[in-house]
Amino acid sequence: MNPSIEDPPVGDRASGTLSRIVDVDALRAVALLLILVVNIAFFASGYSFQLVPDPAHDSWGDQAVRWLVELFLAMKAYLLFSFLFGYSFTLQLDSAARRGVDFAPRFRRRLAGLFVLGILHAVLLFQGDILTTYALLGLVLLAMRRVSVGTALRTAVLVTGGIGFVLALAAAGGTQLVTDPATALAAGQRSTEALQGGIGSVITEHVRQLPAMFGALLVQGPLALSAFLFGYAAGRRRLLTNVGGNRQLLRRVQQVGYPIGLAGAVIFAAGGGTANLTGLTAGVLTAPLLAAAYAATLLQFFQTDRGRRAVAVLAPAGRMSLSNYLGQSLLCVLVFTGVGLGLAGAVAPPVVVLIAVAIYGVQLASSAAWMARFRYGPVEWLLRAWTEQRWPRLRVADPA
């Protein structure tokens, strides 16, 4: 298979030969699950976008599930995915350099394609889309492609600290994200009813919610950029190509990330997640550490015999992560909105999480079957065709 800047060959940890790092794919697959468990709540109920819980599901079990998702996953899942975006960016740079390819124009085309996919995703499937943000921040990453590892790390820390400082000032000034709970509850009810309608009602609701999403991206965007830069630094240091040689570093990440990250996560979850500025500030400043600790733990687990078996199951889903990300939204629309089963507002949080796990299980199986026959996921193939301005070979059995 001819590598391209979207699917670069990289050094194998054992032999130094050019091969794909399956650990990156497996990490990406885990991030897909975490993202789904967080995002599915926004399909299951219109109250989530209003930053208030659905009053129809307020038992201790419902509250416990929401709290656990906020504690362990919210603000952590997409940071892990963003880290991998930055890491893969360095692999694409290296692949382009080896092949003598002019990287910047192709990468800009790729970002343009990602932006269009994100707009369609936000309007048709999920207004909480992250692809448009990635496409815009990718331009910043492209502009910084020649900076040193130290500069990337310092910039990432400054961006994270800066957004945390601004949020802390807002919290100290008494700013409230939910100024009128009664109004928010009424808006949540209207949103849930809109999701229970047909395709026109669902699209209208998505478009109506987009301005609120732009506000949320003022926090999410800078954090994603910081994670891009941490991933860029890790890629420049070839962290994932030599996990064994970096065990001491990974252990230090765990030793720092877990206590500080979990402490911040408790403050974040206890404060109501993103609905409370004090909790949100704690989350912004500590979620990157907890996400890093997750990644360090997974990377070390992947080196064990059991971990290698897990990697074999997970990696195909990670290789077609864009298709799976969009596929998750499509399946959630079919389950929760009036386009399909119309279960919005009718399913309690514990069952919602079980539905997320079931969707993920389907994706693991379908990804393995697809990648056994094809070189790329369907959306990855289309994006590659747009990026390279040609139709790449799709089937595994196609001649070189």
N, C-alpha and C positions, 0 to 999 in steps of 0.2 A: 504494500500500500504506500502510495506517495504521501508523505506527511505534508501538512500545510500549516499556516500560522494559526489555524483554529484547533489543530490536533497535532501538536508538536511531538517529536520523539525526544525522550529524555534519558539520562543515564540510569541504568538499572543498578539497584543497590548492591547486588552481589558481583556482577561481572563487569560493570562499566560499559556494557554494550547499550546501543540505542534501543529503548523500548518504552512503552507507556508505563507510568507509575500508577499501578492499580490502587495504591493506598490513597492517592488523591481522589480517584473515582469513588472509592468506598467512603471517604470522608464526605464527599459531596452528596452521596446517597443518604448518609445519616442526616446531613443538614436538610435534605428534602423532607424527611420524616418530621424533624423538629419544626420546620416551617409549616408543614401541613397541620400539625397539632395546634399551632398558634393561630393560623389563618382560618381554620375551619369554623371557629366561633363566629366569624364575621359573615359566613354564609348561613349559619344556623339561626341567627337572630339579628334583627336590625338594631337592637339595643347596644351591641358592642361598639358600633361606630359613634354612638352618642356618649360613650365612656360611662355607662351605667349598666348594672346587671339586669337581666330580664326578670321582672317580678314574678313571672309564672314559674320560674325555676330558682327558688331561693331556699331550698332545704339545706341542711348541714352538709350533705353529700355534694350538692351542686356547688356550694361555696368552697368546699375543700378542693374539688377538682379545679375550679377557676384559680384558687390560690396557688395550687401546686404548679399549674401551667405558668402563672405569672412568676413564681419563684424560680423555677428551673429553666424555662424556655423563652419566655417573652424577652425581647431585646437581645437574646443570646443567639437564637437560631439564625437570624439573617446576618449577624456579624460573622458567624462561622462560614457561611456561604460567601460573604463579601471578602473574607480573608482568602478564600480559595480562588476568587476572581483575580485578586492581585497576584497571587502566586502563579496562576496559570498565565497571566500576562507576561511574566518573565520567561516562561517556557516558549511562548509564542515569539517573543523578541529573539531568543536564541535560535529558534528554528528558522526564522526569517534571515538571520545573519548567516547561518550555515548555507542556506540555499541561495544567498545573494538576492533576496526578495526585498523590494521597497516596502517596508512594513507599514509606514504611517498611512498611505492612501487606502490600503486594504483594511486596516484596522478601523479607519474612519467609516468606510463602507459598512463594515460589520456593525459598528455602533449605530449607524443610521438604520440598518435593518432591525436591530434590537429595539430601537426607539419606536419604529412603526409597529412592531409586534406588541410592545408595551402599551401603546395607545389603544390598539384593538383589544388587548386583554382587559384594560381598565374599563372600556366602554361595554364590551360584550359579556365579560365573565366576572371580573373582580376589580373594584375600584381601588383596592389596596395594592395595586401593581407596583413592583419594584424595578421592572425592566427599564422603564423610561429613566428612572433615577440612575441606574447603572450606565445607561447609554450616555447620559450627560456627564456623569462623574468619570466615565472612561476617557473623555477628552482631557480632563485634568491629569489623569494617570498617564496618558500619552505625552502630554507636555512635560511631565516629570520623569520621563523614561531614562534620562541620563544622570539623574541625581544619585548621590552616594547612599549607601545603606544608612549611614548616620543621619543624613539629612532627611531621608524618608521617615526614620523612627522619630526624630525630633518633631517633624511636622505632624505626624500622627498624634503624638502626645499633646502638642499644642492645640490641635483642632479639638481633640476630646476634652481637654481641660477648659478650652474656651467656651464650648457649648455648655459644659457643666457650670462654669462661672456665670454665664448669662441666665441659666435656669435658676441657679441659687439666688441671684439678685431678684429675679421675678418672684420666687417663693418668699423671700424676705419682705418683699413689698406687698405681700398679700394677694398676689394675682391668683385667680381661681380658673381652672380649665372648665369646670362645670359650675357655672354661675347660678343656675336655677335648675335643681334636680327635677322639679315637676315638669318643666318645659322639656328637659332631656328625655324624661320617660315618655312624654307624649310624642316626641319626635321618634323615639325608638319604636313605639307602637305603629306609627305611620310607616316607618321604614320596613318593619316586619310585614305589614299588610301588602306593601308594594312588592316585596320579594315573593310573596305568595301568588302574585299575579302572573300573567303571561310574559312573553319575551319583550313586548313593548313596555310593560310596567317595570320589568327588571332593568332594562337599559336606561329608562328614564331615571330610575332611582340611582343607578350607578353614576350617571352624569350629574345628578343633583348633589351627590356626595363628593364629587371631585374637588371643589374648592376647599372643603375641610381636609382632604388628603394632602393638598398642597401645604397646609399649615403643619401637618404632622411631619412632612418631609424636611421641614426646617431643622428638625432634630435628627430624623433618621438619615438624611443625606450626609451631613458631616460625619456621623458615626460610621456610615458605610465607607466614606472616603478614607477615614482613619484605618479601617480594617483593610481596605485596598492596599494602603501603604505598608501596613504590617506584613501583609502577604507578599508585597513586592520585596521587602527586606528579607523575608524568609526565603523567597525564591532566589535572590541574589546570593544568599549564603548556602543554597542547596540543602535546606533543612530536611526536606522530605526524601531526598535521595540517599541520605545517610542517617537514618533514624538511630541505628545502633551507636554511631559515633557521637550522637547528640543526646544521649540518654541523660547525662548530668544536667544539661540545659532544660530538657523536658521535665525532669523532676523538679527543678527550681521553679519552672512555670506552674507546676501543680502545687508546690508548697506555698507559693504566693497567691496564685489565682483562686484556689478553693476557699481559704479562710476569708480573704478580702472580698472575693466575688460573691460568696454565699451570704456574708454579712450585708453587703449592699443589696443583694436580692431579697433578703428578708425585709429590709426597710422598704424596698420597692413594692413588694407584694402586700405588706401590711398596710401601706399607704393607699392601696387601691390601684396599683400599677400606674399606667400612664394618665390616670385621672387626677393624680396628686403631684404637684410640682416638686415637693420635697422628696417624695419617693422616686420621681422621675429623675431628679438630679443624682440621687444615689445610684440609680440604675445606669445612667449615662456614664458615670465615673468608674463603675465596677463591673458592668456587664462584659466589657472587653477582656477583663482578667478571667472571668469565669468561662467565657467562650474559649479562651486560650487554654485553660486548664482542661476543658472537655477535649479539645483537639490533641493536646499532649497525651492524655489518657488513652484516647482511641488509637493514636499512632503507635504507642507502646503495645497495646493489646493486639494490634494487627500483626505484630512480629511473632506472636505465639502461634502454636499449631492450631488452636481453636480460632485464633484471630485470622489466620490465613484462610480457614474455611469460611469465616464470616465475610472476608473480603471477596471471595469467589462469588458469594451470593449477592453482595451489595454492589460490586463494581459495575455490572451492566446498567443498573439504574442510574448510577452516577455518570456514566458515559453519555447518556441521553437525558441529562438533567433538565435541559430547557424544555424538551418535549414533555417530560414528567411534571415539571412545574405548571405548564399550561394545562396538561391533562388533569392535574389535581383540581384546578379551578373548574374545568368542564364537568368533571364528575360531581363536584360539590354543587354546581348549578343544577345538574340533573336530579340530585338527591333532595336539595332543600328548596329550590324555587318552584314557582308554578309552571316553569318550562318542563319540569319532570314530576317528581313525587310531591312537591309542595310541602315539605316538612319544616319549613322555616317557622320558628317559634313553638314547635310541637315536640322537640326533642331535648331532653335534659342534658346538661354538660357531660356526665359520665358516659352516656350513650353516644354523644357527639364525638368524644375521644375514641371510643370503640369503632365508630364509623371511619374515623381518620386512619386507624390502624388497619382496618379492612381494605380501605382504598390503597394504602401503601403496600399491603400484601399482594394485591392485584397488580400493582405496578412493578414489584420485584419480579413476579412471574412473567408478566408480559415483556418486561425489559430483557430478561434472559432469553426468551424466545426470539425477540426481535434482533438482538445483537448477535445471536448465533447465525443469523442469515444476512444481516446488513452491516455495513461499515459505520453508519451513523444513525442517530434517531431521525425521525421524519422532519422535525422542525430544524434540527441541526443541519440536515442535508440541504434544506431550502436556504438557510442562512449562509451556509458555505457557498452555495451556488451564486447567491447574490454577491457575496464577498469576493469570490474569485472570478465572477463574470463568466462562468462556464458551468456545465452540468458535471459534477464529480461522479465517479463510479459509486454506486450504492450497494450492490450485492457483493457479499464476501467472495463469491465464486467468479465474479467478473475478472477477465484477464487484465494484467497490468498494462 
